[in-house]
Amino acid sequence: MSIDLGEQMGAHKRHPVRVGLAGLGAIGMNVAERLLRGDIPGAVLSAVSARDLSKAQTNLRSLDAHHQVAVVALETMMSHVDIICECATAEAFPEIARAAMLAGKTLITVSVAGLPNCPELTDLAIAHGGKIRVASGGLPGLDIIRGAREDEISYIKLTTTFRPESLAHEPFVLALGHDFSVPPARPVKVFEGTARQAAVAFPRHFNVAIALSLGGAGFDKTQIEVWVDADVEGAVQHIDVLADACDLTLEARHRPSRNPRSSRIVAPSIMAALRSYIEPIHIGT
């Protein structure tokens, strides 16, 4: 007798997973729009928390005038949801992550550049039953890198190229004397060091470096170069890996989102991580 897997899975009715969004900027609005139109069956947007709750309420109404999403303070949101998607910044990450772990929730995050500053999160997660899932965002090939780590990674390097406007106002770049308000005539290298150092230098941009470090060889063994090039459409992430299991060359060329300082792939990456959490078949390691 044959069994239709889709029918078998659909036979088990589940309560909708209540999703909360922490942050409602360009990325959060994109995720909210997708959830409100039902892109993931079984997931419902139940609550939103943001720095400006009045503005968040107005923005949600622009997506769905009849929405019934609670717009509340961060701590209050925890009682409204089963899982939280962080769509904020590395600066906001510690507060969001601590609240989620204390409430014993699962947190899907992309702003992991703030993670090295929160060494207590692992203990909080263990004590209260919380979990942090890092969405890969703009990072290519994280699954195979995580597999390679199970043997040994001897060398790993991320070379990131940004458009000038993405780094034009960064304090680290300005301190070096670069003025990218005028696009450079040729590519300029603005950083070389470890992932830990890159996260400190570029807290708004280097979530990918921290995600790569967590999935690969660690913060201090992951080498980073940062370039500025006026000729790229969006951020370019190039990864080289030498490992016992395989050698890798991976590259992602991103398109900018509505906010040109972030990549279009970030919101879909959050959705993919949420889908993986909800659906019965999990793709990837």
ABEGO torsion letter per residue (X at the ends): XBBBAAAAAAABBBBBBBBBBBEABAAAAAAAAAAAAGABBGBBBABBBBABAAAAAAAAAAABAABABBBBBAAAAAAABABBBBABBAAAAAAAAAAAAAAGBBBBBABAAAAAABAAAAAAAAAAGBBBBBBAEABBGAAAAAAAAABBBABBBBBBBBBAAAAAABAAAAAAGBBAABBBABBBBABBEBAAAAAAABAAAAAAAAAAAAABAEAAABBBBBBBBAABABBBBBBBBBBAABBBBBBBBBBBBABAABBAAAAAAAAAAAAAAABABBBEX
